[in-house]
Amino acid sequence: MDASKPTIPESKQSWLPLTSQVTNPTLIPATRPALAPLAALPMDQKPKLATTKTSPATLPQLGENGALTPPATPQRPCNKRASISADGIESLSSIGVNLGAKPADILNSMAEQAKEDIPAPDLPPKLYTKRYTLHEELGYGVWSTVYRASEIPEPSTLPPSPPTSPLNGAKQDPKTNQKVLAIKKPSRRDAYPILETEARILTYLHSHPPGSTQHIVPFHGWDPSTHSIILTALPLSLETHAQTLKKTTPLTTKNIFDPILGFPTWTHLTTSLVAGLSFLHSHHCIHGDIKPANILLRPSTSSTHSETETETLTPLFCDFSSSHLLPPQETNPSSPSPSPPLISAVSPEYTAPELLSSLAHPTPTHSPIATYSSDIFSLAVTLLFAALGESPYACCKMEMQRLGAAREGRPLEFARRGEGAGRVRGVEGTLGGALERVGDRWGVVEWEEVVLRRGGES
């Protein structure tokens, strides 16, 4: 044997690796012994987790029969703005607001409460039985995503009917001659009861014409197979319209004191929206999330004495996912009534300060529940946005500063610090009383009288 080559002890010859290079074939045994099978791991023992650099060695903590918390709504690209709803609850935590629970836990508890506590009417949701084809996405929110869709006509031997009037139904695509719809689909499983309750509220409100057709986006029905709401597609929102005019309309000495939409248009929108809010409140409905993105504009043409047609924009309320109906006055005061639900989504810049305060420090007596008064404040800030073409807190350059300013509840004062200070002068008389503290704030009937009076004076 060559002395320069190491020898392999006999005790190690039985486990010689197969990939090792053997210099002496005589050292390989004729038969390799089989490996002994590993004993089964007892059921009451678990293998230890190996810590790595990329993931922590922890397991999700679940209660008995518990479930994992669903993921939050993913962030979309910055160039695609949400036009339906906003998850302002999560943004409140960025300014040090203690919500008492994680945002995901708050949203999940709201979804659970929506199943039990929302005093929805006894009317079942109106069913939509026709077929439709989904197209591109129009917007998204914390609970749902809205898609443009076209209705598939049913085969019929009758001659085609004329196009539906835009006032009562959906428009038609001139290329395909199909109705253009907006399909609001849930983006998470716990949104099913939220959207079904919204469908019930819309069914109830649309049972009270003509106010429903004048102030609410037309509702066509509820699709139980996909838990979706079918509406008329109106792609232009008050938010987009006002922002576009601000970019395209130069500020001059002639329009420095006028709303960005012009006084006639702004006055028309204010009169219509306050009347629409009066309609909702007269039927015990609290919207809960009024903001420029939730006001859609329906164009309509009218003829004047000069035989020329002018286009007007009719504002319509949409997105009732944060809404609830207050029960009517009970004949028996001792009978218990269901408690109203907590707000399910907020947009801090348009939320009443008392709601933001109750979100920061919830107590049994001060819960974050939308009210008639908070709706009035939100609509007043929305109309202030329509006059400025931007948020009244635009003077605050940082997002945290805007959230802090919204908590103070003084939008007129912050609007006077921006470049649209002159425009505030023309609208503060119409909006001032609706932006007061909750104890001194106008009611909707009082506000409607002020709007009609000032509209007649102008």
C-alpha positions in Angstrom: 0.0 0.0 0.0 1.2 3.5 -0.8 2.3 5.1 2.4 1.6 8.6 1.0 -2.1 7.9 0.8 -4.2 7.9 4.0 -6.0 4.8 4.9 -9.6 4.7 6.0 -10.3 3.1 9.3 -12.5 0.1 9.3 -15.0 1.7 11.7 -15.8 4.4 9.1 -15.9 2.2 6.0 -19.6 1.5 6.5 -20.7 5.1 6.0 -18.4 6.1 3.2 -20.1 8.9 1.2 -21.2 7.9 -2.3 -19.7 11.1 -3.7 -16.3 10.5 -2.2 -13.5 9.5 -4.5 -12.2 6.1 -3.5 -8.6 5.3 -4.2 -8.7 1.7 -3.1 -11.7 -0.3 -4.4 -11.0 -3.0 -1.9 -12.1 -0.7 0.9 -15.7 -0.6 -0.4 -17.8 -3.2 1.3 -19.7 -5.7 -0.9 -23.0 -4.7 0.6 -23.8 -1.3 2.1 -25.9 -1.6 5.3 -29.4 0.0 5.0 -30.1 3.2 6.9 -32.2 2.7 10.1 -35.6 4.4 9.8 -36.2 7.4 11.9 -38.6 7.1 14.7 -41.9 9.0 14.2 -42.2 12.4 16.1 -44.8 12.2 18.9 -47.9 14.2 18.2 -47.4 16.3 21.3 -44.0 17.6 20.2 -43.2 20.1 17.5 -39.9 20.7 15.8 -38.0 23.8 16.8 -38.2 26.7 14.3 -34.9 27.7 12.7 -34.3 31.4 12.8 -33.3 32.9 9.4 -32.2 36.3 8.3 -35.3 36.9 6.1 -38.2 35.8 8.4 -38.7 35.8 12.1 -39.1 32.5 13.9 -42.5 33.2 15.3 -45.9 31.7 14.7 -49.2 33.8 14.4 -50.9 33.9 17.7 -54.5 32.6 17.3 -57.1 32.2 19.9 -59.4 29.2 20.1 -61.1 28.6 16.8 -59.6 32.0 15.8 -58.8 33.3 12.3 -56.0 35.3 10.9 -56.7 39.0 10.5 -57.3 39.7 6.8 -54.7 42.0 5.1 -55.3 45.7 4.7 -56.3 47.1 1.4 -53.1 47.3 -0.8 -51.8 50.6 -1.7 -52.4 51.6 -5.3 -50.0 53.6 -7.5 -49.8 57.3 -6.6 -51.1 58.4 -10.0 -54.4 56.5 -9.5 -56.6 58.3 -7.0 -59.3 56.5 -5.0 -62.7 57.9 -5.9 -64.9 55.8 -3.7 -63.7 55.7 -0.2 -60.6 56.2 2.0 -59.0 54.5 4.9 -58.3 57.6 7.0 -58.4 55.6 10.2 -54.9 54.3 9.5 -53.6 57.7 8.6 -54.7 59.1 12.0 -52.1 56.9 13.7 -49.4 58.9 11.8 -50.1 62.0 14.0 -49.9 60.1 17.3 -53.6 59.5 17.7 -54.2 56.6 20.0 -57.1 54.7 18.5 -57.2 52.2 21.3 -56.8 49.3 18.8 -55.0 48.6 15.5 -56.7 49.9 12.4 -57.3 46.4 11.0 -58.9 45.4 14.3 -61.1 48.5 14.2 -62.3 47.7 10.7 -62.9 44.1 11.5 -65.0 45.0 14.5 -66.9 47.4 12.4 -67.7 44.7 9.9 -68.9 42.4 12.7 -71.1 45.1 14.2 -72.5 45.8 10.7 -73.9 42.3 10.7 -75.8 42.9 13.9 -76.4 46.5 14.8 -77.2 48.4 11.6 -80.9 49.1 11.7 -81.5 48.3 8.1 -85.1 48.5 6.8 -87.1 45.3 6.6 -87.1 45.7 2.8 -84.9 43.1 1.1 -82.4 44.5 -1.4 -83.7 44.9 -4.9 -82.3 42.1 -7.0 -80.5 42.6 -10.3 -81.2 39.6 -12.5 -79.6 40.8 -15.8 -76.2 39.9 -17.1 -73.2 42.3 -17.5 -69.6 42.4 -18.6 -66.9 44.0 -16.5 -64.4 46.4 -17.9 -61.7 48.6 -16.4 -61.5 49.7 -12.8 -63.0 53.1 -11.9 -62.0 53.4 -8.3 -61.5 51.6 -5.0 -62.0 52.0 -1.3 -61.4 50.3 2.0 -64.3 47.9 1.4 -64.9 47.7 -2.3 -63.7 48.2 -5.9 -65.8 49.8 -8.6 -65.6 48.7 -12.2 -67.2 50.0 -15.4 -69.5 47.4 -17.0 -71.9 47.1 -19.9 -75.2 45.4 -19.6 -75.8 42.4 -21.9 -79.2 42.8 -23.6 -81.6 39.9 -23.3 -82.6 38.3 -26.7 -86.0 39.6 -27.7 -88.2 39.6 -30.7 -89.5 43.1 -29.9 -88.0 46.1 -31.7 -85.3 47.9 -29.7 -86.5 50.5 -27.3 -85.2 54.1 -27.5 -82.2 55.1 -25.2 -83.1 55.3 -21.6 -83.4 58.8 -20.1 -80.2 59.8 -18.2 -82.5 61.0 -15.3 -84.0 57.6 -14.5 -81.6 55.0 -15.9 -78.1 54.2 -17.2 -76.6 55.8 -20.2 -75.9 53.8 -23.3 -72.6 53.3 -25.0 -72.9 54.8 -28.5 -70.6 52.1 -30.0 -72.3 49.0 -28.6 -75.7 50.4 -27.7 -75.5 48.8 -24.3 -76.2 50.4 -20.9 -73.1 51.6 -19.1 -73.0 50.5 -15.4 -70.8 50.8 -12.4 -70.4 47.5 -10.5 -69.3 47.9 -6.9 -67.7 44.6 -5.8 -66.4 43.7 -2.3 -62.6 43.7 -2.1 -62.5 41.6 1.1 -64.7 38.9 2.5 -65.8 40.8 5.6 -67.2 43.5 3.3 -70.1 41.3 2.2 -72.5 42.5 5.0 -71.3 46.1 4.5 -72.4 46.1 0.8 -75.5 44.1 1.5 -76.6 46.7 4.1 -75.8 49.4 1.6 -78.0 47.7 -1.0 -80.8 47.6 1.5 -80.4 51.3 2.3 -80.4 52.2 -1.4 -83.5 50.0 -2.0 -85.2 51.9 0.9 -84.2 55.3 -0.3 -85.2 54.6 -3.9 -88.6 53.7 -2.7 -89.2 57.4 -2.1 -89.3 59.2 -5.4 -88.8 61.8 -6.8 -86.2 62.8 -4.1 -84.2 59.6 -4.7 -83.9 60.2 -8.5 -82.9 63.9 -7.9 -80.3 63.4 -5.2 -78.9 59.9 -5.4 -76.9 58.0 -8.0 -79.5 55.6 -9.7 -79.4 52.1 -8.1 -80.3 49.2 -10.3 -80.1 46.3 -7.9 -78.1 43.8 -5.9 -76.2 40.8 -7.3 -76.2 38.2 -4.6 -74.0 35.8 -6.5 -71.0 38.3 -6.3 -72.2 40.4 -3.4 -72.1 43.4 -5.8 -74.1 46.6 -6.2 -75.1 47.7 -9.7 -75.3 51.5 -10.2 -75.4 54.0 -13.1 -71.9 54.8 -14.3 -71.1 58.5 -13.7 -67.4 58.9 -14.0 -67.1 62.7 -13.2 -66.8 63.5 -9.5 -66.9 66.9 -7.9 -63.4 66.4 -6.7 -62.0 65.8 -10.2 -64.1 68.6 -11.7 -63.0 71.3 -9.2 -59.3 70.3 -9.4 -59.4 70.4 -13.2 -60.9 73.9 -13.2 -58.3 75.1 -10.7 -55.5 73.9 -13.0 -57.0 75.4 -16.1 -58.5 78.6 -14.8 -56.0 81.4 -14.2 -56.4 83.6 -11.1 -57.2 87.1 -12.2 -58.6 90.3 -10.5 -62.0 89.5 -12.0 -62.4 86.0 -10.5 -60.3 86.4 -7.3 -63.4 86.5 -5.1 -65.5 84.0 -7.1 -65.7 80.2 -6.4 -63.6 78.2 -8.8 -66.8 76.8 -10.4 -68.3 80.3 -10.8 -71.0 81.7 -8.6 -74.0 80.4 -10.6 -72.7 76.8 -10.7 -71.5 76.8 -7.1 -74.8 78.2 -5.9 -76.7 75.5 -7.9 -74.5 72.8 -6.5 -75.0 74.1 -2.9 -78.7 74.4 -3.2 -79.0 70.9 -4.7 -76.7 69.2 -2.2 -78.3 70.8 0.8 -81.7 69.8 -0.5 -80.3 66.3 -1.0 -79.0 66.1 2.5 -82.4 67.3 3.8 -84.0 64.4 1.8 -81.6 61.9 3.4 -82.1 63.2 6.9 -85.9 63.4 6.5 -85.9 59.6 5.8 -83.6 58.9 8.9 -80.5 58.2 6.7 -77.1 59.4 7.8 -74.5 59.3 5.0 -71.4 59.1 7.2 -68.8 59.8 4.5 -69.6 62.9 2.6 -66.6 64.3 0.6 -66.0 65.6 -3.0 -65.1 62.1 -4.3 -68.5 60.8 -3.1 -70.4 63.5 -5.1 -70.9 62.5 -8.7 -72.0 65.0 -11.4 -74.6 64.1 -13.9 -74.7 66.4 -17.0 -78.0 67.5 -18.3 -79.0 69.9 -21.1 -81.7 72.6 -20.9 -83.1 75.0 -23.4 -83.2 78.8 -22.7 -85.3 81.6 -24.1 -82.7 82.2 -26.8 -83.2 78.6 -28.1 -79.7 77.6 -27.2 -78.9 74.6 -25.0 -76.8 74.9 -21.9 -75.3 72.0 -20.0 -75.8 71.9 -16.2 -74.3 69.5 -13.7 -76.6 67.9 -11.2 -74.7 66.6 -8.0 -75.7 63.2 -6.7 -74.7 61.4 -3.5 -73.0 58.1 -3.9 -71.1 55.5 -1.7 -73.5 54.7 1.2 -71.2 52.0 2.7 -70.7 54.1 5.8 -74.4 55.0 6.1 -76.9 53.9 8.6 -80.6 54.4 9.2 -81.9 55.6 12.5 -85.0 53.7 13.7 -88.2 55.7 13.6 -89.7 57.0 16.9 -90.9 54.0 18.8 -94.5 54.1 20.1 -93.3 52.3 23.2 -90.3 54.2 24.7 -89.4 51.2 26.8 -88.8 49.0 23.8 -85.1 48.6 23.1 -83.7 49.9 19.8 -80.6 48.8 18.0 -77.5 50.9 18.5 -76.1 52.7 15.4 -72.9 51.3 14.0 -69.5 52.8 14.3 -68.1 54.6 11.3 -66.4 52.2 9.0 -64.2 54.6 7.0 -63.2 58.2 7.4 -61.6 60.9 5.4 -60.1 63.1 8.1 -60.1 66.4 6.1 -63.9 66.1 5.7 -64.8 64.6 9.0 -66.3 66.6 11.9 -63.9 67.3 14.7 -66.0 65.6 17.3 -65.8 62.4 15.3 -62.0 62.7 15.0 -61.8 63.3 18.8 -63.9 60.3 19.6 -61.7 58.2 17.3 -58.7 59.4 19.1 -60.2 58.8 22.6 -63.2 56.5 22.4 -65.3 56.2 25.5 -68.7 54.6 26.2 -70.4 58.0 26.0 -68.3 59.4 23.0 -68.2 56.7 20.4 -67.2 57.4 16.8 -70.7 57.3 15.4 -71.8 59.6 12.5 -74.7 61.9 13.2 -76.9 64.4 11.4 -74.7 67.2 12.6 -71.5 65.5 11.4 -73.0 65.1 8.0 -73.7 68.8 7.9 -70.1 69.6 8.7 -68.7 67.2 6.1 -71.0 68.7 3.4 -69.9 72.2 4.3 -66.2 71.3 4.0 -67.0 69.6 0.6 -68.7 72.8 -0.6 -65.7 74.8 0.6 -63.5 72.5 -1.5 -65.8 73.2 -4.5 -65.2 76.9 -4.0 -61.4 76.6 -3.7 -60.6 73.8 -6.0 -58.4 72.3 -3.3 -58.6 71.2 0.3 -59.1 74.0 2.8 -56.0 72.7 4.5 -53.8 73.0 1.4 -51.7 75.6 3.2 -50.3 72.8 5.3 -47.7 71.3 3.1 -47.1 68.1 5.2 -49.7 65.4 5.6 -49.3 65.3 9.3 -50.0 69.0 9.5 -53.2 68.6 7.5 -54.4 65.9 9.8 -53.7 68.0 12.9 -55.5 71.0 11.3 -58.5 68.8 10.6 -58.7 67.8 14.2 -59.0 71.5 15.1 -62.2 71.8 13.1 -61.5 75.3 11.6 -61.5 74.9 7.8 -62.4 78.5 7.1 -59.5 79.9 9.1 -57.0 77.6 7.4 -58.5 78.3 3.9 -57.9 82.1 4.5 -54.1 81.3 4.8 -54.0 79.8 1.3 -53.9 81.3 -2.1 -57.7 81.0 -2.4 -58.3 83.4 0.6 -60.3 85.7 -1.6 -62.7 83.0 -2.6 -63.6 82.4 1.0 -65.2 85.8 1.3 -67.9 84.9 -1.2 -69.0 81.6 0.5 -68.4 82.0 4.2 -71.8 83.5 4.7 -73.4 80.4 3.3 -71.1 77.9 5.0 -70.1 79.6 8.3 -73.0 78.3 10.5 -72.6 74.7 9.2 -68.9 74.7 10.3 -69.5 75.8 13.9 -68.9 73.5 16.9 -71.5 70.8 17.3 -73.5 72.7 19.9 -73.8 75.9 17.7 -74.0 74.2 14.3 -76.9 74.8 11.9 -79.5 72.1 11.4 -80.2 71.0 7.8 -83.6 72.9 7.8 -82.0 76.1 9.0 -79.1 75.7 6.5 -81.5 75.1 3.7 -83.3 78.4 4.5 -80.0 80.3 4.5 -79.0 78.8 1.2 -82.3 79.7 -0.4 -82.2 83.2 1.0 -78.7 84.0 -0.1 -79.3 82.4 -3.5 -82.2 84.7 -4.0 -80.1 87.7 -3.0 -77.4 86.8 -5.5 
